[in-house]
Amino acid sequence: MTGRGMIQWCMRPMRTYLRLLFTIFLLSVVAADIRAQSVSNGQAVVGPVDEARASAASVRKLAGRHLVLYTDVAASAAVDSLPALFDQAVPLWAAYFGVDLAQMGDWRVRAFLIGDREKFVALGLLPADHELVHGYSVGSDIWLLDQPTDYYRRHLLLHEGTHTFMTKFLGGCGPGWYGEGIAELLGTHRLDSKTGELTLNIMPGDRREVPMLGRIKLVRDAVAENQSLGLPAVMEINNRQQLGNDAYAWCWAAAKFLDSHPRYRERFRALEKHVQDADFNGLVRREFAADWDELVDEWRAYVATLEHGYDFERMAIRFERGEPLSRERREFKVAADRGWQSSGVWLEAGKTYRVTARGRYQIAIENVAGVEQAWPCEPGGVTIEYHDGRPLGMLLGAIFEGGRGKAKGGGRELGDAAFAKPLAIGLGAGITPEVSGTLYLRVNDSAARLGDNRGALTIRIDD
């Protein structure tokens, strides 16, 4: 063998060795990149649980089909049933988002319910870079601080569980207002005390049903203090920073409104297909472009009357732009069991009109010694009970500039305040509108108690 051949023969093992080293290097880079991606995508924030150390620190492990829960909170029926609660929620989430339940087979989430924060820090089971306030989730991991009420503890688990479900099966949660709104929507729940059946996406009928939640009160307090958020402002809420309870309240209010309203719910529920769209909010604007201004206006009416048990079907406004007053359009009916209703009459700014009302209708049903008794009412209302500072059942009015048929694209972001600050009409009143608009009317009653009203009023307008 020549010298050159000998050198080439000796170099072969070296080239093979170098190629092997290079391959190992590439694999390590790829592996590191995968690990980095998994962390950035929320799949690995804390490592595996050292169960021996955890047990020695009095951290218990509770396992269900889809949830493994580690907690130092004392054993109780409410705490120990959390994995079963999560398992109940999985098919409900799947049904809401239209995900095939067969995909849930081997999906498991890890949760940490924390009584003593320092204990979990010492075990390396609490993210070092996050200030845990109530609940937090990344990928398929959930952290919860224990709560004073069983309801709110469950609410936080279902809220964060919704995030983990969306991340896993939808690929993301969308922008802050939507992701937090949906999580609040599906975290607000009812657990039947007799059957143990779980229901998500409820409208709480009473604050005692959802202790510590307080979302409705926060919205109503903001409205009372003239700090109400328009719907476009809610859509700017960003959850990349720590949010306060008021932000969660507005996100829930928006999601509940759009998800429950008969005219908007179908389009809203279709948005889950677009959670990975960088222009999600622009897509929302386009989907609701045909009635965006009406949506903004109705939002103002909604938050002004929001309360436990809100009746979305009866309170939905059917927008109908009025026509100038004519001999044929002087009288019309207003149903006592509906929210705002268009008179079909357009009133001109600066012109004085006389609106009168007559008729008897039912405004409530009272249970007296086991016997139901109807409350009769006339347009002046009944002074035995007041609602929002006015007699129950009194006829109210609003001059509304917008409505179906008006020119679109005006870009009003706050909405019309007419529905939020109605006029007292009662048996009759003179009206001199400051702006031209359609006259809308309703009887003064709780948005949660329209269902026991019956009958209608006859309204007359004279100029």
C-alpha positions as CSV (number, residue, x, y, z in Angstrom):
1,M,0.0,0.0,0.0
2,T,1.4,3.4,-1.0
3,G,1.8,6.1,1.6
4,R,-1.1,8.0,0.2
5,G,-3.3,4.9,0.4
6,M,-2.2,4.3,3.9
7,I,-3.2,7.8,4.9
8,Q,-6.6,7.5,3.2
9,W,-7.1,4.1,5.0
10,C,-6.2,5.6,8.4
11,M,-8.5,8.6,7.8
12,R,-11.6,6.4,7.2
13,P,-12.2,5.6,10.9
14,M,-11.5,9.3,11.7
15,R,-14.2,10.5,9.2
16,T,-16.6,7.9,10.5
17,Y,-16.0,9.1,14.0
18,L,-16.4,12.8,13.0
19,R,-19.6,12.1,11.2
20,L,-20.9,10.3,14.4
21,L,-19.9,13.2,16.5
22,F,-21.6,15.6,14.1
23,T,-24.8,13.4,14.1
24,I,-24.8,13.4,17.9
25,F,-24.4,17.1,17.9
26,L,-27.3,17.6,15.6
27,L,-29.5,15.3,17.6
28,S,-28.6,17.2,20.8
29,V,-29.5,20.5,19.1
30,V,-32.8,19.1,17.9
31,A,-33.5,17.6,21.3
32,A,-32.7,20.9,23.0
33,D,-34.9,22.7,20.5
34,I,-37.7,20.3,21.2
35,R,-37.3,20.8,25.0
36,A,-37.3,24.5,24.5
37,Q,-40.4,24.3,22.3
38,S,-42.1,22.1,24.9
39,V,-41.4,24.7,27.6
40,S,-42.5,27.6,25.4
41,N,-45.6,25.7,24.4
42,G,-46.4,24.9,28.1
43,Q,-45.6,21.2,28.1
44,A,-42.8,21.2,30.7
45,V,-42.6,23.8,33.4
46,V,-41.9,21.6,36.4
47,G,-40.4,18.1,36.3
48,P,-41.8,14.8,37.4
49,V,-43.2,14.5,40.9
50,D,-40.9,12.7,43.4
51,E,-43.8,10.9,45.0
52,A,-41.8,9.6,47.9
53,R,-40.7,13.1,48.8
54,A,-44.1,14.5,48.2
55,S,-45.7,11.9,50.4
56,A,-43.1,12.6,53.1
57,A,-44.2,16.3,52.9
58,S,-47.9,15.3,53.3
59,V,-48.7,15.9,49.7
60,R,-51.4,13.3,48.7
61,K,-52.0,11.9,45.2
62,L,-55.6,11.6,43.9
63,A,-56.1,10.1,40.5
64,G,-59.0,10.0,38.1
65,R,-59.2,9.0,34.5
66,H,-58.1,12.4,33.1
67,L,-56.7,14.2,36.2
68,V,-53.9,13.4,38.6
69,L,-54.1,15.8,41.5
70,Y,-51.4,16.4,44.1
71,T,-52.5,18.3,47.2
72,D,-51.5,19.1,50.7
73,V,-55.1,20.2,51.5
74,A,-56.8,18.0,54.2
75,A,-59.0,15.2,52.9
76,S,-62.6,16.0,52.5
77,A,-65.4,14.9,50.2
78,A,-65.2,18.2,48.3
79,V,-61.4,18.0,47.7
80,D,-61.2,14.2,47.1
81,S,-63.9,14.3,44.5
82,L,-62.1,16.8,42.3
83,P,-60.6,14.2,39.9
84,A,-64.1,12.8,39.4
85,L,-65.4,16.3,38.7
86,F,-62.8,16.9,36.1
87,D,-63.7,13.5,34.5
88,Q,-67.3,14.7,34.3
89,A,-66.2,17.9,32.6
90,V,-64.2,16.3,29.8
91,P,-67.2,15.1,27.7
92,L,-69.0,18.4,28.4
93,W,-66.0,20.3,27.0
94,A,-65.8,17.9,24.1
95,A,-69.5,18.5,23.3
96,Y,-69.2,22.3,23.6
97,F,-66.2,22.5,21.2
98,G,-67.4,19.7,18.9
99,V,-64.3,17.5,19.6
100,D,-64.7,13.7,19.1
101,L,-64.8,12.1,22.5
102,A,-62.7,9.2,21.2
103,Q,-59.7,11.6,21.2
104,M,-59.9,11.9,25.0
105,G,-58.9,8.3,25.7
106,D,-55.4,8.7,27.0
107,W,-55.5,12.5,27.8
108,R,-54.3,13.3,31.3
109,V,-53.8,16.5,33.1
110,R,-51.6,17.1,36.2
111,A,-52.9,19.5,38.9
112,F,-51.5,20.9,42.1
113,L,-53.9,22.1,44.7
114,I,-51.9,24.1,47.1
115,G,-52.5,24.9,50.8
116,D,-48.9,25.7,51.7
117,R,-47.1,27.4,48.9
118,E,-43.6,27.0,50.4
119,K,-44.1,23.2,50.5
120,F,-44.6,23.0,46.8
121,V,-41.7,25.4,46.2
122,A,-39.4,23.1,48.2
123,L,-40.6,20.1,46.2
124,G,-39.8,22.0,42.9
125,L,-43.5,21.8,41.9
126,L,-44.3,25.5,41.6
127,P,-43.2,27.5,38.6
128,A,-40.5,29.9,39.7
129,D,-41.4,32.6,37.2
130,H,-45.1,33.0,38.0
131,E,-46.8,34.8,40.8
132,L,-49.7,32.4,41.6
133,V,-52.7,34.4,42.8
134,H,-55.6,32.0,42.3
135,G,-55.1,29.6,39.4
136,Y,-52.7,29.1,36.6
137,S,-52.2,26.5,33.8
138,V,-49.5,25.8,31.2
139,G,-50.0,23.0,28.7
140,S,-51.4,20.1,30.7
141,D,-50.3,21.3,34.1
142,I,-52.6,23.2,36.5
143,W,-51.8,25.0,39.8
144,L,-54.5,26.2,42.2
145,L,-54.4,27.9,45.5
146,D,-56.9,26.4,47.8
147,Q,-60.0,28.5,48.3
148,P,-62.4,29.2,51.2
149,T,-65.5,27.8,49.4
150,D,-66.0,24.4,47.7
151,Y,-67.7,26.2,44.8
152,Y,-64.8,28.6,44.0
153,R,-62.3,25.8,44.3
154,R,-64.2,23.8,41.7
155,H,-64.7,26.9,39.5
156,L,-60.9,27.5,39.4
157,L,-60.2,23.9,38.4
158,L,-62.8,24.0,35.7
159,H,-61.6,27.4,34.5
160,E,-58.0,26.2,34.2
161,G,-59.2,22.8,32.9
162,T,-60.9,24.6,30.0
163,H,-57.6,26.2,29.1
164,T,-55.8,22.9,29.1
165,F,-58.6,21.3,26.9
166,M,-58.4,24.2,24.4
167,T,-54.6,24.1,24.3
168,K,-54.6,20.3,23.7
169,F,-57.5,19.9,21.3
170,L,-57.9,23.3,19.6
171,G,-54.3,24.3,19.5
172,G,-54.7,27.5,21.6
173,C,-57.1,29.7,23.5
174,G,-57.3,32.8,21.3
175,P,-56.8,36.3,22.5
176,G,-57.1,37.2,26.2
177,W,-60.8,38.3,26.3
178,Y,-61.9,35.2,24.4
179,G,-59.7,32.6,26.1
180,E,-60.5,33.9,29.6
181,G,-64.2,34.5,28.7
182,I,-64.6,30.9,27.5
183,A,-62.8,29.6,30.6
184,E,-65.1,31.6,32.9
185,L,-68.1,30.6,30.8
186,L,-67.4,26.9,31.2
187,G,-66.1,27.3,34.8
188,T,-69.4,28.7,35.9
189,H,-71.2,25.5,36.9
190,R,-73.8,23.8,38.9
191,L,-73.2,20.5,40.8
192,D,-76.4,18.8,41.8
193,S,-76.2,18.0,45.5
194,K,-78.4,14.9,45.1
195,T,-77.2,13.3,41.9
196,G,-73.7,14.8,41.6
197,E,-74.4,15.8,38.0
198,L,-72.3,18.6,36.7
199,T,-73.6,21.3,34.4
200,L,-71.3,23.9,32.8
201,N,-72.1,27.3,31.3
202,I,-74.9,28.2,33.7
203,M,-76.4,31.6,34.3
204,P,-76.3,31.7,38.1
205,G,-79.8,32.2,39.5
206,D,-78.6,33.6,42.8
207,R,-75.2,34.8,44.2
208,R,-75.5,32.1,46.9
209,E,-75.3,29.5,44.1
210,V,-71.8,30.7,43.2
211,P,-70.1,32.0,46.4
212,M,-67.0,34.1,45.9
213,L,-67.6,34.4,42.1
214,G,-68.8,38.0,42.2
215,R,-68.6,38.6,38.4
216,I,-72.1,40.1,38.1
217,K,-71.5,42.5,41.0
218,L,-68.2,43.7,39.6
219,V,-69.9,44.6,36.3
220,R,-72.9,46.3,37.9
221,D,-70.6,48.2,40.3
222,A,-68.6,49.5,37.3
223,V,-71.8,50.5,35.5
224,A,-73.0,52.4,38.6
225,E,-69.7,54.2,38.8
226,N,-69.7,55.1,35.1
227,Q,-66.8,52.8,34.5
228,S,-68.5,50.5,32.1
229,L,-66.5,49.0,29.3
230,G,-67.7,49.0,25.8
231,L,-67.5,45.7,24.0
232,P,-64.5,46.8,21.8
233,A,-62.7,47.7,25.1
234,V,-63.4,44.2,26.5
235,M,-61.9,42.7,23.3
236,E,-58.6,44.5,24.1
237,I,-58.1,42.7,27.5
238,N,-54.7,41.0,27.4
239,N,-54.1,38.0,29.6
240,R,-50.3,38.1,29.1
241,Q,-50.2,40.0,32.3
242,Q,-51.8,39.2,35.6
243,L,-55.5,40.1,35.4
244,G,-57.7,41.4,38.2
245,N,-61.1,40.0,39.0
246,D,-62.7,42.9,37.2
247,A,-61.1,41.9,34.0
248,Y,-62.4,38.3,34.4
249,A,-65.8,39.7,35.1
250,W,-65.9,41.6,31.8
251,C,-64.5,38.7,29.9
252,W,-67.2,36.4,31.3
253,A,-69.9,39.0,30.7
254,A,-68.9,39.2,27.0
255,A,-68.7,35.5,26.5
256,K,-72.0,34.8,28.3
257,F,-73.8,37.5,26.3
258,L,-72.5,36.3,22.9
259,D,-72.9,32.7,23.7
260,S,-76.5,33.0,25.0
261,H,-78.0,35.7,22.7
262,P,-80.3,34.0,20.1
263,R,-79.0,36.2,17.3
264,Y,-75.3,36.0,18.1
265,R,-74.6,32.6,19.6
266,E,-74.2,30.6,16.5
267,R,-71.5,32.9,15.1
268,F,-69.8,33.1,18.5
269,R,-69.6,29.4,19.0
270,A,-68.0,29.0,15.5
271,L,-65.1,31.2,16.6
272,E,-63.4,28.3,18.4
273,K,-62.2,27.1,15.0
274,H,-60.0,30.3,14.7
275,V,-58.2,30.4,18.0
276,Q,-54.9,30.1,16.3
277,D,-55.7,33.0,13.9
278,A,-53.4,36.0,14.6
279,D,-56.1,38.4,13.5
280,F,-58.8,36.8,15.7
281,N,-60.4,40.1,16.7
282,G,-60.4,41.3,13.1
283,L,-62.2,38.0,12.2
284,V,-64.8,38.8,15.0
285,R,-65.4,42.2,13.5
286,R,-65.9,40.7,10.1
287,E,-68.3,37.9,11.3
288,F,-70.4,40.5,13.1
289,A,-70.0,43.3,10.5
290,A,-73.7,43.2,9.4
291,D,-74.9,44.0,12.9
292,W,-71.8,45.3,14.7
293,D,-73.3,48.6,15.7
294,E,-76.5,47.0,17.0
295,L,-74.3,44.5,18.9
296,V,-72.4,47.4,20.6
297,D,-75.7,49.1,21.5
298,E,-77.3,46.0,22.9
299,W,-74.2,45.3,24.9
300,R,-74.7,48.6,26.7
301,A,-78.3,47.7,27.5
302,Y,-77.2,44.3,28.7
303,V,-74.6,45.4,31.2
304,A,-76.9,48.0,32.5
305,T,-79.5,45.4,33.4
306,L,-77.3,42.4,34.1
307,E,-78.2,40.3,37.2
308,H,-78.4,36.8,38.4
309,G,-80.9,34.8,36.4
310,Y,-80.7,37.2,33.4
311,D,-83.2,36.0,30.7
312,F,-81.3,36.3,27.5
313,E,-84.2,35.1,25.3
314,R,-86.7,37.6,26.6
315,M,-84.3,40.5,26.9
316,A,-82.9,40.1,23.3
317,I,-83.8,43.3,21.4
318,R,-85.3,42.9,18.0
319,F,-84.1,46.1,16.3
320,E,-86.6,47.8,14.0
321,R,-86.0,51.3,12.8
322,G,-89.1,53.4,13.1
323,E,-91.0,55.4,10.6
324,P,-92.3,59.0,11.0
325,L,-95.5,59.3,13.0
326,S,-98.6,58.9,10.8
327,R,-102.3,58.4,11.4
328,E,-101.9,54.7,11.0
329,R,-99.0,54.3,13.4
330,R,-100.3,56.1,16.5
331,E,-101.2,53.0,18.6
332,F,-99.4,49.8,19.2
333,K,-98.9,47.1,21.9
334,V,-96.0,46.5,24.3
335,A,-95.7,43.0,25.8
336,A,-95.1,42.9,29.5
337,D,-92.9,39.8,29.3
338,R,-90.3,41.2,27.0
339,G,-87.4,43.6,27.2
340,W,-87.0,46.6,24.9
341,Q,-89.4,46.6,22.0
342,S,-89.5,49.0,19.0
343,S,-92.6,51.1,18.7
344,G,-92.0,51.3,15.0
345,V,-92.2,55.1,15.3
346,W,-89.4,57.6,14.6
347,L,-89.4,60.7,16.7
348,E,-87.8,63.9,15.5
349,A,-85.3,65.9,17.6
350,G,-86.7,69.1,19.1
351,K,-90.3,68.1,18.5
352,T,-92.7,67.4,21.4
353,Y,-94.7,64.2,21.5
354,R,-97.3,62.9,24.0
355,V,-97.0,59.3,24.9
356,T,-99.8,57.7,26.9
357,A,-100.4,54.1,28.0
358,R,-103.4,52.1,29.2
359,G,-104.3,48.5,30.1
360,R,-103.9,46.0,32.9
361,Y,-101.3,43.3,32.9
362,Q,-99.6,40.9,35.3
363,I,-96.2,41.9,36.6
364,A,-95.4,39.1,39.0
365,I,-96.7,36.0,40.8
366,E,-96.4,35.8,44.6
367,N,-96.7,32.6,46.6
368,V,-98.9,33.2,49.6
369,A,-99.3,30.2,52.0
370,G,-98.7,27.8,49.1
371,V,-101.2,29.6,46.8
372,E,-99.9,31.6,43.8
373,Q,-101.4,35.0,43.5
374,A,-100.9,37.3,40.4
375,W,-99.9,40.9,40.8
376,P,-102.1,43.1,38.6
377,C,-100.4,46.2,37.2
378,E,-101.1,49.3,35.2
379,P,-98.5,51.5,33.3
380,G,-97.8,53.6,36.4
381,G,-96.4,50.6,38.1
382,V,-97.0,49.2,41.6
383,T,-95.4,51.1,44.4
384,I,-95.4,48.2,46.8
385,E,-92.1,47.1,45.1
386,Y,-89.5,49.1,43.3
387,H,-86.9,48.0,40.7
388,D,-83.8,50.2,39.9
389,G,-85.4,53.1,41.8
390,R,-88.8,53.1,40.0
391,P,-92.1,51.4,40.6
392,L,-92.2,47.8,39.4
393,G,-94.1,47.5,36.1
394,M,-93.8,51.2,35.2
395,L,-93.6,51.9,31.5
396,L,-90.2,53.1,30.4
397,G,-89.0,54.6,27.2
398,A,-85.7,55.1,25.2
399,I,-85.0,57.2,22.1
400,F,-82.6,55.1,20.1
401,E,-80.7,56.6,17.2
402,G,-79.5,53.3,15.7
403,G,-81.2,50.1,14.8
404,R,-81.6,47.7,11.9
405,G,-81.7,49.5,8.6
406,K,-79.4,52.4,9.6
407,A,-76.2,53.1,7.7
408,K,-73.4,50.7,8.8
409,G,-69.8,51.4,9.5
410,G,-70.3,54.4,11.9
411,G,-67.7,52.9,14.1
412,R,-69.4,53.8,17.4
413,E,-67.3,52.0,20.1
414,L,-69.2,52.8,23.3
415,G,-72.8,52.3,22.0
416,D,-75.9,54.3,22.5
417,A,-76.6,55.0,26.2
418,A,-80.4,55.4,25.7
419,F,-81.2,51.9,27.0
420,A,-78.9,52.3,30.0
421,K,-80.7,55.5,31.1
422,P,-84.4,55.1,30.2
423,L,-87.1,57.7,30.5
424,A,-90.0,57.2,33.0
425,I,-93.3,57.4,31.0
426,G,-95.8,55.6,33.3
427,L,-99.4,56.4,32.4
428,G,-98.3,59.3,30.2
429,A,-95.5,61.8,29.6
430,G,-94.4,64.5,27.2
431,I,-91.2,63.7,25.2
432,T,-89.0,66.2,23.4
433,P,-86.1,64.2,22.0
434,E,-82.6,65.8,22.0
435,V,-81.7,63.4,19.1
436,S,-83.9,61.9,16.4
437,G,-84.5,58.2,16.9
438,T,-86.9,55.2,17.3
439,L,-89.0,55.1,20.4
440,Y,-88.4,51.8,22.3
441,L,-90.5,50.8,25.3
442,R,-90.6,48.1,28.1
443,V,-92.1,47.7,31.5
444,N,-89.8,48.2,34.5
445,D,-88.9,44.7,35.8
446,S,-85.9,42.6,36.6
447,A,-84.2,41.0,33.6
448,A,-84.5,37.7,35.5
449,R,-88.2,37.9,36.3
450,L,-89.9,38.5,33.0
451,G,-91.2,35.0,32.8
452,D,-94.0,35.4,35.2
453,N,-95.4,38.5,33.4
454,R,-98.5,38.3,31.3
455,G,-100.5,40.6,29.0
456,A,-99.7,43.8,27.2
457,L,-100.1,47.6,27.3
458,T,-101.7,49.8,24.6
459,I,-99.5,52.8,23.8
460,R,-100.6,55.9,21.9
461,I,-98.3,58.6,20.5
462,D,-99.6,62.1,19.6
463,D,-97.7,65.0,18.2
